[in-house]
Amino acid sequence: MKTDLRVLLLFFGGILASIPSSYASETDQYHDRTVALRDSRDVINDRVNKRIRKAVDEWRGGVDFLKLAAAIRKSVDGAGIWGRMTFWSKTSGDVDRVNTIKHSIYRSLPAVKGARVFLLSSPTIRVNETRFGTDKFSHMFSQGWNYFVVARQHGMETALRGGIESEEGALGLATTGVFSNADLAANFEGFRFYRSLFEDGVIPGKPALVKWNSAGTPVVQRDFDINDHVNAYWDESINTSFYPQSTEALILENILKLCPEYYARPELFAIDPDLDEELSARYAGLGFRQYKTKRLQNLCM
């Protein structure tokens, strides 16, 4: 019996070791739409603003935009592969969340294809009216950092291509079997966040978060607001994912089982058409695949 347990632990340990970060997980916003969740906007803002101010207050490196941005990234989310914000949002008592792992749309996948999804399923939280997985914080602050650095060095097209390749590879199809369009949206919002640290107008109508005073010292001039970045395209039941042919039928079968819930409360699964058009335009060129085809409003006819 002990030998069997050891074998199982080695098997699952190998699966976890093969996944390079905490955001190589999947999340399910199709389920539990009627479950009330407290808005986490204020607690997220409080945490991020404290971490930004800490990095700025401790800065002694002179006027160096990139190095200070790296220090802010480390303060907010860490510099390693396991994102602090994702871990915090999955464990903090201040963040209200629902975990759909037991009845996920990925629940009936064959073990080899679905085990990793189950092991690293991300719970759902809410900001304003948007529900999204806690994994999106690692996409925003870690993958978004990659976009920011690569775009500065090699151009935006190269940065975007890297995001697509990550969803095709270690952070998507190659590990969890899911190409998440919502992940790409969060990646891009992270890129916007890092730009907004020092650039006015990245967030329309708002100055940069940080400025340098006449003495060459950084000063926080406005508060960060997660609402500037989270939107309906972080919700994987709205900005739906792409699946390979080998698993699509099984996942689609699970999604269709939710049609009775859609018929009862269609407004819970809807997106305003004007907002849909606006977000489609904002994220054009990010490499989305079939990003509207698996909405319940399109499937439950």
Buried (B, 14 or more C-beta within 10 A) or exposed (E): EEEEEEEEEEEEEEBEEEBBBBBBBBBBBBBBBEEEBEBBBEBBBEBBBEBBBBBBEEBEEEEBBEEBBBBBBBBBBBEEEBBBBBBBBBEBEEBBBBBBBEBBBBBEBEEEBBBBBBBBBBBBBBBEEBBBBBBBBBBBBBBBBBBBBBBBEEEBEEBBBBBBEBBBEBBBBBBBBBBBBBBBBBBBBBBBBBBBBBBEEBBEEBBBBBBBEEEEBBEBEBEBBBBBBBBBBBBBBBBBBBBEEEBBEBBBEBBBEBEEBBEEEEEEBBBEEEEBEBBBEBBEEBBBBEBBEBBBEEBBE
